[in-house]
Amino acid sequence: MRKLELKNVVWREGKYHVAQCLNVDVSSFGSTKREALANLDEALELYFEDVKKSHVTRVERPEIVKVSL
């Protein structure tokens, strides 16, 4: 299997940290940033294990943009 370069983002939401992969629709959480990222790694391994042919969106230079609604 080829090595994938995935881009992830992590943020604090209440008392938890949320980690999300920008390339595929997978996210996880944890009590700490490190735990959230470790849980995301595990979720991604399970995701790619179960997917026969995955579609990985290429994400280049993501930018955080503030929007007011």
C-alpha positions as CSV (number, residue, x, y, z in Angstrom):
1,M,0.0,0.0,0.0
2,R,1.3,3.5,-0.8
3,K,1.9,6.0,1.9
4,L,-0.7,8.7,2.1
5,E,0.0,12.3,3.2
6,L,-3.1,13.4,5.1
7,K,-3.8,16.8,6.6
8,N,-5.5,17.0,9.9
9,V,-6.8,19.8,12.0
10,V,-7.4,19.8,15.8
11,W,-9.3,22.3,18.0
12,R,-10.7,22.5,21.5
13,E,-14.5,22.1,21.8
14,G,-15.7,22.4,25.4
15,K,-13.6,20.1,27.6
16,Y,-12.5,17.9,24.6
17,H,-10.1,18.3,21.7
18,V,-11.5,17.3,18.3
19,A,-9.2,16.1,15.5
20,Q,-10.5,15.9,11.9
21,C,-8.9,14.7,8.7
22,L,-9.4,17.1,5.9
23,N,-8.8,14.5,3.1
24,V,-11.5,12.1,4.1
25,D,-14.6,12.4,6.3
26,V,-13.1,11.0,9.5
27,S,-12.8,12.6,12.9
28,S,-12.3,11.7,16.6
29,F,-11.8,13.4,20.0
30,G,-9.9,13.1,23.2
31,S,-9.2,14.8,26.5
32,T,-6.0,16.2,25.2
33,K,-4.7,17.3,21.8
34,R,-2.3,14.3,21.8
35,E,-5.1,11.8,22.7
36,A,-7.4,13.3,20.0
37,L,-4.7,12.9,17.3
38,A,-3.9,9.4,18.5
39,N,-7.6,8.5,18.3
40,L,-7.8,10.0,14.8
41,D,-4.9,7.9,13.7
42,E,-6.7,4.8,14.9
43,A,-9.9,5.8,13.2
44,L,-8.1,6.5,10.0
45,E,-6.5,3.0,10.1
46,L,-9.9,1.5,10.6
47,Y,-11.4,3.6,7.8
48,F,-8.8,2.6,5.2
49,E,-9.0,-1.0,6.4
50,D,-12.7,-1.2,5.6
51,V,-12.8,0.9,2.4
52,K,-12.3,-1.1,-0.8
53,K,-11.5,1.8,-3.0
54,S,-11.1,5.1,-1.1
55,H,-11.3,8.5,-2.5
56,V,-8.8,10.8,-0.9
57,T,-9.3,14.5,-1.6
58,R,-6.0,16.3,-2.1
59,V,-5.8,19.3,0.3
60,E,-3.1,21.9,-0.4
61,R,-2.4,24.8,2.0
62,P,-5.6,24.8,4.0
63,E,-6.4,28.2,5.6
64,I,-8.5,29.1,8.6
65,V,-11.0,31.7,7.6
66,K,-13.4,33.4,10.0
67,V,-17.0,33.7,9.0
68,S,-19.8,35.5,10.8
69,L,-23.3,34.3,10.4
